[in-house]
Amino acid sequence: MTKLVTKSVVQQRQMTEAGNAAKRLAGFTIVATALTVLTVLVVAAARAQDKDSPKAQDKYLLKSPSGIAFSDFRGYEDWPAVSSAHQDEILKVIVANPKMIAAYKAGVPSNGQPFPEGSRIVKLQWKQKKSTEAQFAVDVPDFFTQAFVMEKDSKRFPKTGGWGYAVFNYDSASGKYTPDPKSLSDCGNACHTAVKAKDYIFHPYEKR
């Protein structure tokens, strides 16, 4: 009889401990779920706040007055350099997409061939300043001002030698780009007609 009572007490104790363990597990699950939800809400709020920040901008959503999308030049930040230039107080670096770089290396346009469809080139411009660190006189970029872009699409731009032109200005104070409202006539095809024999491209691929 004593053994039966003892066994019953042990079983009850085990059941109680199992119940308590289940309650603890349920409580832990509720807390963990609450923390996960809270984390998701905090991250979502942070992203929303960042999106609404005056300096937050997706430049690749912009289009020029003529309909040229900045997104056509996505990744230009890492394109190879073609050449560089200096005009008054502006420093310029010209970069091109891989398709155009390959054409350059194949001899275009000096071989008389035009650049292929889909060629894209960007002229990046900085306001310059005198270096205060170099041990010699040298001009260096001060702040970025503009991206002048060209893309080859003969179907879209049949009246301008197959090239489309656009300018996207950059304001360093706000960190925002804006399409130049005058880009339709901002030395686009009007200037580049002077180098029509070179498929409207001024800069050759410079030796390096």
Phi, psi and omega per residue, in radians:
M1 nan -0.763 -3.140
T2 -1.073 -0.671 3.130
K3 -1.105 -0.692 3.138
L4 -1.136 -0.738 3.126
V5 -1.105 -0.781 -3.137
T6 -1.071 -0.757 3.136
K7 -1.094 -0.713 3.135
S8 -1.120 -0.733 3.126
V9 -1.094 -0.735 -3.136
V10 -1.125 -0.742 3.138
Q11 -1.100 -0.750 3.116
Q12 -1.090 -0.734 3.135
R13 -1.095 -0.730 3.129
Q14 -1.122 -0.702 3.121
M15 -1.133 -0.693 3.128
T16 -1.117 -0.801 3.134
E17 -1.101 -0.690 3.116
A18 -1.125 -0.700 3.112
G19 -1.126 -0.746 3.114
N20 -1.103 -0.689 3.121
A21 -1.116 -0.697 3.126
A22 -1.137 -0.701 3.113
K23 -1.112 -0.738 3.125
R24 -1.095 -0.737 3.127
L25 -1.105 -0.743 3.120
A26 -1.103 -0.729 3.130
G27 -1.120 -0.729 3.117
F28 -1.094 -0.712 3.136
T29 -1.090 -0.741 3.131
I30 -1.103 -0.772 -3.141
V31 -1.117 -0.775 -3.136
A32 -1.093 -0.725 3.122
T33 -1.116 -0.740 3.130
A34 -1.085 -0.726 3.126
L35 -1.132 -0.700 3.119
T36 -1.084 -0.801 3.126
V37 -1.084 -0.739 3.141
L38 -1.091 -0.731 3.127
T39 -1.080 -0.762 3.130
V40 -1.074 -0.734 -3.136
L41 -1.152 -0.702 3.136
V42 -1.134 -0.783 3.127
V43 -1.092 -0.753 3.137
A44 -1.095 -0.709 3.128
A45 -1.151 -0.696 3.136
A46 -1.126 -0.725 3.123
R47 -1.146 -0.702 3.128
A48 -1.122 -0.705 3.122
Q49 -1.145 -0.713 3.121
D50 -1.133 -0.659 -3.139
K51 -1.132 -0.620 -3.120
D52 -1.479 -0.097 3.132
S53 -1.080 2.478 -3.123
P54 -1.091 -0.359 -3.132
K55 -1.664 -0.080 3.133
A56 -1.426 2.229 -3.132
Q57 -2.786 2.412 2.991
D58 -1.741 1.728 -3.076
K59 -1.077 -0.427 -3.089
Y60 -1.326 0.035 3.025
L61 -1.589 -0.145 -3.060
L62 -1.397 2.632 3.044
K63 -2.365 2.553 3.106
S64 -1.336 2.908 3.090
P65 -0.972 -0.487 3.139
S66 -1.535 -0.001 3.078
G67 1.645 0.158 3.099
I68 -1.374 2.171 -3.089
A69 -1.514 2.356 3.062
F70 -1.081 -0.499 -3.128
S71 -1.123 -0.343 3.072
D72 -1.086 -0.364 -3.069
F73 -1.928 0.381 -3.123
R74 -0.970 2.296 3.140
G75 1.582 0.063 -3.102
Y76 -1.038 -0.398 -3.130
E77 -1.023 -0.425 -3.100
D78 -1.938 0.150 3.134
W79 -1.244 2.638 3.122
P80 -1.149 2.612 3.105
A81 -1.356 2.456 3.056
V82 -1.692 -0.871 -3.069
S83 -2.850 -3.062 3.067
S84 -2.486 2.899 -3.117
A85 -2.705 2.843 3.134
H86 -2.404 2.229 3.132
Q87 -2.405 2.030 -3.115
D88 0.896 -1.984 -3.108
E89 -1.864 0.419 -3.096
I90 -2.059 2.273 3.022
L91 -1.729 2.413 -3.085
K92 -2.266 2.448 3.022
V93 -2.234 2.249 -3.113
I94 -1.831 2.198 3.132
V95 -2.147 2.772 -3.137
A96 -2.474 2.728 -3.137
N97 -1.297 2.862 -3.064
P98 -0.950 -0.655 -3.136
K99 -1.087 -0.730 -3.128
M100 -1.285 -0.643 3.087
I101 -1.071 -0.730 3.119
A102 -1.091 -0.676 3.114
A103 -1.166 -0.720 3.076
Y104 -0.980 -0.844 -3.074
K105 -1.188 -0.367 3.098
A106 -1.495 -0.030 3.068
G107 1.896 -0.024 3.103
V108 -1.294 2.405 0.035
P109 -1.740 0.050 -3.088
S110 -1.109 -0.349 3.119
N111 -1.508 0.110 3.103
G112 1.500 -0.035 -3.134
Q113 -1.617 2.569 3.091
P114 -1.426 2.836 3.047
F115 -1.230 2.554 -3.092
P116 -1.242 2.776 3.053
E117 -1.023 2.455 -3.121
G118 1.612 -0.034 3.061
S119 -1.178 2.444 3.138
R120 -2.437 2.439 -3.112
I121 -2.443 2.502 -3.086
V122 -2.306 2.295 3.050
K123 -1.811 1.981 -3.115
L124 -1.669 2.314 -3.025
Q125 -2.187 2.361 3.097
W126 -2.169 2.502 2.904
K127 -1.234 2.377 -3.052
Q128 -1.779 2.886 3.080
K129 -2.625 2.872 3.069
K130 -1.395 2.327 3.116
S131 -1.192 2.371 3.083
T132 -1.771 0.056 -3.088
E133 -1.964 -0.573 -3.120
A134 -1.170 2.647 3.141
Q135 -1.501 0.184 3.132
F136 -2.557 2.891 -3.112
A137 -1.259 2.115 -3.141
V138 -2.690 2.450 3.060
D139 -1.625 2.414 3.142
V140 -2.312 2.821 3.106
P141 -1.088 2.439 3.059
D142 -1.742 -1.134 3.066
F143 -2.576 2.640 -3.084
F144 -1.292 2.492 -3.082
T145 -2.204 -0.531 -2.934
Q146 -2.877 2.604 2.978
A147 -2.155 1.992 3.086
F148 -1.716 2.131 -3.010
V149 -2.087 2.627 3.062
M150 -2.420 2.437 3.055
E151 -2.408 2.509 -3.098
K152 -1.644 2.000 3.097
D153 -2.681 1.601 -3.022
S154 -1.105 -0.487 3.119
K155 -1.250 -0.655 -3.123
R156 -1.436 -0.543 -3.035
F157 -2.214 0.998 -3.075
P158 -1.202 -0.400 -3.072
K159 -1.524 -0.138 -3.112
T160 -2.177 0.726 3.075
G161 1.218 0.283 3.126
G162 1.581 -0.055 -3.088
W163 -1.854 2.430 3.013
G164 -1.885 2.513 -3.057
Y165 -2.174 2.542 3.056
A166 -2.767 2.742 3.101
V167 -2.242 2.299 3.062
F168 -2.090 1.983 -3.122
N169 -1.460 2.626 -3.140
Y170 -2.155 2.285 3.093
D171 -1.846 1.973 -3.048
S172 -1.193 -0.465 -3.125
A173 -1.199 -0.761 -3.119
S174 -1.629 -0.305 -3.097
G175 1.273 0.446 -3.070
K176 -2.090 2.586 3.002
Y177 -1.680 2.622 3.003
T178 -2.459 2.453 3.062
P179 -1.152 2.359 3.124
D180 -1.252 2.114 -3.118
P181 -1.139 -0.310 -3.132
K182 -1.779 0.203 -3.028
S183 -1.139 -0.340 3.105
L184 -1.110 -0.485 -3.115
S185 -2.189 0.259 -3.077
D186 -1.502 1.253 3.108
C187 0.874 0.815 3.081
G188 -1.524 -1.941 -3.130
N189 -1.099 -0.550 -3.134
A190 -0.987 -0.743 3.125
C191 -1.365 -0.712 -3.009
H192 -1.312 -0.205 3.065
T193 -1.064 -0.445 3.127
A194 -1.085 -0.409 3.135
V195 -2.056 0.669 3.126
K196 -1.007 -0.637 -3.129
A197 -1.139 -0.310 3.110
K198 -1.839 0.479 -3.100
D199 1.019 0.668 3.008
Y200 1.187 0.295 -3.116
I201 -1.947 2.139 -3.134
F202 -1.249 -0.800 -2.925
H203 -1.633 2.197 3.014
P204 -1.369 2.923 3.072
Y205 -1.371 1.939 -3.029
E206 -1.311 2.521 3.104
K207 -1.088 2.503 3.106
R208 -2.593 nan nan
